[in-house]
Amino acid sequence: MPTFGMMPFSSRAVGVVVLLGLLAGGPALLAWRFQDWRYAQQLARLAQAQAETLNQITQAAAVQQKVEQDKRLVLEKQLSSSEQTHYRALSDAQRDQDRLRDRLATADVRLSVLLDADDVAAGCAVPAAPRTGGVDHGAPRARLDPAHAQRIIAITDEGDRGLIALQACQAYVRALRQ
């Protein structure tokens, strides 16, 4: 029989002590494992809930991005249409100005101004009665020098282009505000 120190131990006694130790520590070990399993399940549920939340957020962001992209495409189409309209208006105004300039250059058309027949101080005494051979029975008029007429046409051309550009800018701002 083995002796431990001075006391003799039998294998049977050692087995009983080990068995008692297992029985005493077993429920605590089982309780600890059960608690560990419960925490693992709670963590798994939390992880799944977080994953679902992130998935919902991602889907909402994708929907919002699609809505914003659709808005941008609609705005781009509106701006393109507006740009074409204003470009057409600018081209038409330019073509009309060019025609008028050509007609002025060929003396096909003459620019004239109304005269104040009562303005004696200006030294432009114009007879109040129309000429006998004239077709025009309106107020007296004076023809402008062709060079001056060309400058006036150039000024009005600049003004027309400025107004068309202003309309284009206003349409752009209105489209952005929608």
C-alpha positions in Angstrom: 0.0 0.0 0.0 1.3 3.4 -0.9 1.9 5.8 1.9 1.7 9.5 1.6 3.6 11.0 4.3 2.8 8.9 7.3 -0.8 8.0 6.4 -1.6 5.0 4.3 -4.0 5.6 1.4 -5.8 2.9 -0.4 -6.7 3.2 -4.1 -10.2 2.9 -3.0 -10.0 6.0 -0.8 -8.3 7.9 -3.6 -11.1 7.0 -6.0 -13.7 8.1 -3.4 -12.0 11.4 -3.0 -11.8 12.0 -6.7 -15.4 11.0 -7.2 -16.5 13.3 -4.4 -14.5 16.1 -6.0 -16.2 15.5 -9.3 -19.6 15.4 -7.8 -19.0 18.6 -5.9 -17.5 20.5 -8.8 -19.6 18.9 -11.6 -22.8 21.0 -11.1 -20.7 24.2 -11.0 -18.9 23.2 -14.1 -22.2 22.4 -15.8 -23.7 25.7 -14.6 -20.8 27.5 -16.0 -21.0 25.8 -19.4 -24.8 26.4 -19.5 -24.2 30.1 -18.8 -21.5 30.3 -21.5 -23.9 28.7 -24.0 -26.6 31.2 -23.0 -24.3 34.2 -23.5 -23.1 32.8 -26.9 -26.8 32.6 -28.0 -27.4 36.2 -26.9 -24.3 37.4 -28.7 -25.4 35.5 -31.8 -28.9 37.1 -31.6 -27.3 40.6 -31.2 -25.0 40.0 -34.1 -27.9 38.9 -36.3 -30.0 41.9 -35.3 -27.0 44.2 -36.0 -26.5 42.6 -39.4 -30.2 43.1 -40.2 -30.1 46.7 -39.2 -27.0 47.3 -41.3 -28.7 45.6 -44.2 -31.8 47.8 -43.8 -29.6 51.0 -43.7 -27.7 49.9 -46.8 -31.0 49.3 -48.6 -32.4 52.6 -47.6 -29.2 54.4 -48.7 -29.3 52.6 -52.1 -33.0 53.7 -52.5 -32.1 57.3 -51.6 -29.1 57.2 -54.0 -31.4 56.0 -56.8 -33.9 58.7 -56.1 -31.2 61.4 -56.1 -29.8 59.9 -59.3 -33.2 60.0 -61.0 -33.7 63.6 -59.9 -30.3 64.5 -61.4 -31.1 62.9 -64.7 -34.5 64.7 -64.9 -32.7 68.0 -64.1 -30.0 67.3 -66.8 -32.8 66.6 -69.4 -34.6 69.8 -68.4 -31.3 71.8 -68.6 -30.4 70.3 -71.9 -33.9 71.2 -73.3 -33.6 74.7 -71.9 -30.1 75.1 -73.4 -31.3 74.0 -76.8 -34.2 76.4 -76.7 -32.0 79.3 -75.7 -29.4 78.4 -78.3 -32.1 78.3 -80.9 -33.4 81.7 -79.8 -29.8 83.1 -79.9 -29.3 81.6 -83.4 -32.6 83.1 -84.6 -31.7 86.5 -83.2 -28.2 86.4 -84.8 -29.7 85.4 -88.1 -32.2 88.2 -88.0 -29.5 90.7 -87.1 -27.3 89.5 -89.9 -30.2 89.8 -92.4 -30.9 93.4 -91.2 -27.2 94.3 -91.5 -27.1 92.9 -95.0 -30.3 94.8 -96.0 -28.8 98.0 -94.5 -25.5 97.5 -96.4 -27.3 97.0 -99.7 -29.5 100.1 -99.0 -32.5 97.8 -99.2 -33.7 99.2 -95.9 -32.9 102.5 -94.3 -33.2 103.4 -90.7 -34.9 106.6 -89.8 -35.9 108.5 -86.7 -39.0 110.5 -85.9 -38.4 114.2 -85.9 -40.1 116.7 -83.6 -41.5 119.2 -86.1 -42.1 121.7 -83.3 -38.4 121.7 -82.2 -37.2 124.9 -83.7 -34.3 125.3 -81.3 -32.5 122.3 -82.8 -32.3 124.0 -86.2 -34.2 121.3 -87.9 -37.2 123.1 -89.3 -39.1 120.4 -91.1 -42.2 121.3 -93.0 -45.3 120.2 -91.2 -47.2 119.3 -94.3 -46.2 116.1 -96.1 -44.7 116.3 -99.5 -47.0 116.1 -102.5 -45.3 113.1 -104.1 -44.7 111.2 -100.9 -46.5 108.0 -99.8 -45.8 108.5 -96.1 -48.4 110.6 -94.4 -47.0 110.1 -90.9 -44.8 112.2 -88.8 -41.7 113.6 -90.4 -38.6 111.4 -90.3 -34.9 111.7 -91.0 -32.8 108.9 -92.4 -29.7 107.8 -90.5 -26.3 107.5 -92.0 -25.6 103.8 -92.9 -22.5 103.7 -90.7 -24.5 104.9 -87.7 -27.3 102.5 -88.6 -24.8 99.6 -88.5 -23.6 100.7 -85.1 -27.1 100.9 -83.8 -27.8 97.4 -85.1 -24.6 96.1 -83.4 -25.7 97.6 -80.1 -29.2 96.0 -80.4 -27.5 92.7 -81.3 -25.4 92.9 -78.1 -28.6 93.7 -76.1 -30.5 90.8 -77.7 -27.7 88.4 -76.9 -27.6 89.7 -73.3 -31.3 89.3 -72.8 -31.2 85.8 -74.2 -28.3 84.9 -71.9 -30.2 86.4 -69.0 -33.3 84.3 -69.8 -31.1 81.2 -70.0 -29.6 81.9 -66.6 -33.0 82.5 -65.1 -34.3 79.3 -66.5 -31.3 77.5 -65.1 -31.9 78.9 -61.6 -35.6 78.0 -61.7 -34.7 74.4 -62.7 -32.3 74.1 -59.8 -34.9 75.4 -57.3 -37.5 72.7 -58.3 
